Amino acid sequence: MNKKHTSMRLGIGAPSIFMIFVILVMCVLAILSYLRANSYYESSVRQANITSQYYESESRLLTKYYQLDSQNLEYSLENLQIEYQKEDDLYMLEDKINDSQVLQLSFVQENDSLKIISLKTINLEE
């Protein structure tokens, strides 16, 4: 008796299609990984710029503050042409961080010295 053995042979078509599918999936994953890494990079650069702008503004404010003479504060503020606001005994200096934020330094004059009360960021866009 002759028995016919039928075996299923995989030709070249099915493995090729499977490999093409795997390569396409890997390409899509690579592109998504690249886009995610690029997004993280741009976010880090943006955050570094914001931080840098903040510290530059803080430096300018503290430079103005340390130039003030506590003995003759009003004269010192006008002589150095520093813009300020005064509410009761509280003096406030402001410096622009960027288009949407301002850094405000608040201080008081106690006896013959100046005392910093606060240094805060104020958002202009609300």
ABEGO torsion letter per residue (X at the ends): XBBBBBBBBBBAAAAAAAAAAAAAAAAAAAAAAAAAAAAAAAAAAAAAAAAAAAAAAAAAAAAAAAABBAABAAAAAAAAGBBBBBBEABBBBBBBABAABBBBBBBBBBEABBBBABBBBBBABX
